[in-house]
Amino acid sequence: MRFVAALFAFLGMFAVVPAAAQVIPTSRPAPPATTDLENLWLLDLSSGGRVTIWLRPDVAPKMVERVKTLTRDGFYDGLTFHRVIEGFMAQSGDPLGTGAGESELPDVEAEFNYLPHVRGAVSAARESAPPDADEATETAANNSANSQFFITFVPRLSLDQKYTVFGRVIDGMEHVDAITRGEPPANPTRILHAYIAADNPPPYQAPTRVLSEGEEEITLPPS
């Protein structure tokens, strides 16, 4: 009997291990609420409506801060989606519209995190290092994000841990789906205005006419 009791006691030691493992504390910061207006990025698109993006400063604080700064400076207003690949993603944030432009602010260090590149993920675009790049070149490429970003149409999990996901579309994905395809598109979709929701933006206003690339809007004096 003593042997049986000792055996059950011995097995009981292993039975409590999984329960103990479940209560290991984590230091992962809590994400903001999806109703937190300071962390909702609004993009009014010429493709027909407003896109609401939930920003994630808990995992990418530097990139989120960059986006907020540029948005409040009006940087994104009028920029095109210059690279849009069917079945992949739509990319914007380049003032040149060629893929080679960026803001005048310094580049942002990589903040690769656990968020996956699912449909509607918003991720920081950056330079790509060649396959045979040395460590210094690869590090420089990883830390080359600035103002450009892309939104995935479909899951692309092969990008995880290689690009900084800093948000996700939570409303208006149909307007993202309507972005004109092309590299570059012949008549690209534009960001009419970008806002942070906490800044009390006006309602979405559809453009009276979508301007062609390089075309200037003419305002007529009142009659």
C-alpha positions as CSV (number, residue, x, y, z in Angstrom):
1,M,0.0,0.0,0.0
2,R,2.8,2.4,0.8
3,F,4.2,1.7,-2.7
4,V,0.9,2.5,-4.3
5,A,0.5,5.7,-2.3
6,A,4.0,6.8,-3.2
7,L,3.3,6.0,-6.9
8,F,0.2,8.2,-6.9
9,A,2.1,11.0,-5.1
10,F,4.9,10.8,-7.7
11,L,2.5,10.9,-10.6
12,G,0.7,13.8,-9.0
13,M,3.8,15.9,-9.2
14,F,3.6,15.7,-13.0
15,A,-0.1,16.4,-13.1
16,V,0.3,19.9,-11.7
17,V,3.0,21.0,-14.2
18,P,0.6,21.9,-17.0
19,A,-1.6,23.9,-14.6
20,A,1.4,25.8,-13.3
21,A,2.6,26.5,-16.8
22,Q,-0.7,28.2,-17.7
23,V,-0.3,30.9,-15.2
24,I,3.2,32.1,-16.2
25,P,2.9,35.9,-16.4
26,T,3.6,37.8,-19.6
27,S,5.1,41.2,-20.1
28,R,3.4,41.8,-23.4
29,P,1.7,45.3,-23.5
30,A,-2.0,45.4,-23.8
31,P,-3.3,46.7,-27.2
32,P,-5.4,49.8,-27.3
33,A,-9.2,49.4,-27.6
34,T,-10.6,49.4,-31.1
35,T,-12.7,52.4,-29.9
36,D,-9.6,54.4,-28.9
37,L,-9.8,57.4,-31.2
38,E,-6.1,58.2,-30.8
39,N,-5.3,54.9,-32.4
40,L,-7.7,54.9,-35.3
41,W,-6.1,56.0,-38.6
42,L,-8.7,57.1,-41.2
43,L,-7.9,57.1,-44.9
44,D,-10.4,58.7,-47.3
45,L,-9.8,57.0,-50.6
46,S,-10.8,58.1,-54.1
47,S,-11.9,54.6,-54.6
48,G,-15.1,55.5,-52.8
49,G,-15.0,55.7,-49.0
50,R,-13.3,55.8,-45.7
51,V,-11.0,53.1,-44.4
52,T,-10.5,52.7,-40.6
53,I,-7.2,51.2,-39.5
54,W,-6.7,50.1,-35.9
55,L,-3.1,51.2,-35.0
56,R,-1.0,49.0,-32.7
57,P,1.4,51.1,-30.6
58,D,1.7,48.2,-28.2
59,V,3.8,46.3,-30.8
60,A,5.1,49.0,-33.1
61,P,5.2,52.3,-31.1
62,K,7.8,54.0,-33.4
63,M,6.0,53.3,-36.6
64,V,2.7,54.3,-35.2
65,E,4.1,57.5,-33.9
66,R,5.6,58.2,-37.4
67,V,2.3,57.6,-39.1
68,K,0.5,59.9,-36.6
69,T,3.1,62.7,-37.1
70,L,3.0,62.5,-40.9
71,T,-0.8,62.3,-40.9
72,R,-1.2,65.4,-38.8
73,D,1.3,67.2,-41.0
74,G,-0.9,66.4,-44.0
75,F,1.9,64.3,-45.6
76,Y,-0.4,61.6,-46.9
77,D,-3.1,63.8,-48.4
78,G,-3.2,63.4,-52.1
79,L,-0.6,60.5,-52.3
80,T,-1.3,57.6,-54.7
81,F,-1.3,53.9,-54.3
82,H,1.7,53.5,-56.7
83,R,2.1,49.7,-56.5
84,V,-0.9,47.5,-56.3
85,I,-0.6,43.8,-57.0
86,E,-3.7,41.6,-57.4
87,G,-3.9,38.9,-54.9
88,F,-1.2,40.5,-52.7
89,M,-1.2,44.1,-51.5
90,A,-1.7,47.9,-52.2
91,Q,1.3,50.2,-51.4
92,S,1.3,54.0,-50.7
93,G,3.1,56.6,-48.7
94,D,5.5,57.7,-51.4
95,P,5.4,61.5,-52.3
96,L,7.2,60.7,-55.6
97,G,4.7,58.0,-56.6
98,T,7.6,55.8,-57.9
99,G,8.4,53.6,-54.9
100,A,11.7,55.5,-54.3
101,G,10.3,58.4,-52.2
102,E,9.9,58.9,-48.5
103,S,9.4,61.7,-45.9
104,E,12.2,64.0,-44.8
105,L,12.1,62.4,-41.3
106,P,14.7,59.7,-40.3
107,D,14.1,56.1,-41.1
108,V,12.3,54.0,-38.5
109,E,14.0,51.0,-36.9
110,A,12.4,47.6,-37.5
111,E,9.7,46.5,-35.0
112,F,9.1,43.0,-36.2
113,N,6.4,41.5,-34.0
114,Y,4.0,38.6,-33.6
115,L,1.1,40.2,-35.7
116,P,0.6,38.2,-38.9
117,H,0.1,39.5,-42.4
118,V,-3.5,38.5,-42.6
119,R,-6.1,40.1,-44.9
120,G,-6.3,43.8,-44.0
121,A,-2.9,43.9,-42.2
122,V,-1.1,47.3,-42.5
123,S,2.6,47.0,-42.6
124,A,5.6,49.3,-43.1
125,A,7.3,49.0,-46.5
126,R,11.1,49.0,-46.5
127,E,14.1,48.3,-48.7
128,S,14.9,44.7,-49.5
129,A,18.4,43.3,-49.1
130,P,19.8,41.1,-51.8
131,P,19.9,37.3,-51.0
132,D,23.7,37.3,-50.6
133,A,23.8,40.4,-48.4
134,D,26.1,40.6,-45.4
135,E,24.7,41.2,-41.9
136,A,25.3,45.0,-42.0
137,T,23.4,45.4,-45.3
138,E,20.5,43.2,-44.1
139,T,20.3,45.2,-40.9
140,A,20.3,48.5,-42.8
141,A,17.5,47.2,-45.0
142,N,15.5,46.0,-42.0
143,N,15.7,49.5,-40.5
144,S,14.8,51.4,-43.7
145,A,11.1,51.9,-43.1
146,N,10.0,55.6,-43.3
147,S,6.6,56.7,-44.7
148,Q,5.5,54.0,-47.1
149,F,3.1,51.3,-46.1
150,F,1.1,48.5,-47.6
151,I,-2.3,46.8,-47.0
152,T,-2.6,43.1,-47.8
153,F,-5.6,41.9,-49.8
154,V,-5.0,38.3,-48.7
155,P,-3.0,36.6,-46.0
156,R,0.8,36.5,-46.8
157,L,2.3,34.9,-43.8
158,S,5.7,34.5,-45.5
159,L,6.2,38.2,-44.6
160,D,5.8,37.7,-40.9
161,Q,8.8,38.8,-38.8
162,K,10.3,40.4,-41.9
163,Y,8.1,43.6,-42.1
164,T,6.6,45.7,-39.3
165,V,2.9,45.2,-39.0
166,F,1.5,48.3,-37.2
167,G,-2.2,48.1,-37.8
168,R,-5.2,46.4,-39.4
169,V,-8.2,47.5,-41.4
170,I,-11.3,47.1,-39.2
171,D,-13.8,49.0,-41.4
172,G,-13.9,49.9,-45.1
173,M,-12.0,46.9,-46.5
174,E,-14.2,47.1,-49.6
175,H,-12.7,50.4,-50.5
176,V,-9.2,48.8,-50.2
177,D,-10.4,46.0,-52.5
178,A,-11.5,48.7,-55.0
179,I,-8.0,50.3,-55.3
180,T,-6.8,50.3,-58.9
181,R,-4.2,47.7,-59.7
182,G,-0.9,48.3,-61.5
183,E,2.8,48.9,-61.0
184,P,2.1,51.7,-61.3
185,P,-1.6,51.9,-62.1
186,A,-2.5,54.0,-65.2
187,N,-5.0,56.0,-63.1
188,P,-4.0,55.4,-59.5
189,T,-6.3,55.5,-56.5
190,R,-5.4,58.4,-54.2
191,I,-5.6,59.1,-50.5
192,L,-7.8,62.1,-50.5
193,H,-7.2,62.8,-46.8
194,A,-5.7,61.0,-43.9
195,Y,-6.8,61.7,-40.3
196,I,-6.4,60.5,-36.8
197,A,-9.9,59.9,-35.4
198,A,-9.2,61.9,-32.2
199,D,-8.7,65.0,-34.3
200,N,-12.5,65.2,-35.1
201,P,-12.3,64.8,-38.9
202,P,-15.2,65.8,-41.1
203,P,-17.3,63.0,-42.7
204,Y,-16.0,61.4,-45.9
205,Q,-16.6,63.6,-48.9
206,A,-16.4,61.9,-52.4
207,P,-14.3,63.8,-54.9
208,T,-16.2,65.6,-57.6
209,R,-13.7,64.3,-60.1
210,V,-10.7,62.0,-59.7
211,L,-7.6,63.8,-61.0
212,S,-5.2,62.1,-63.4
213,E,-1.6,61.7,-62.5
214,G,0.1,65.1,-62.7
215,E,-3.1,66.9,-63.2
216,E,-3.7,70.0,-61.1
217,E,-7.0,70.9,-59.5
218,I,-8.3,74.3,-60.7
219,T,-10.5,76.3,-58.3
220,L,-12.7,78.8,-60.1
221,P,-13.5,82.1,-58.4
222,P,-17.1,82.6,-57.3
223,S,-19.4,84.1,-59.9
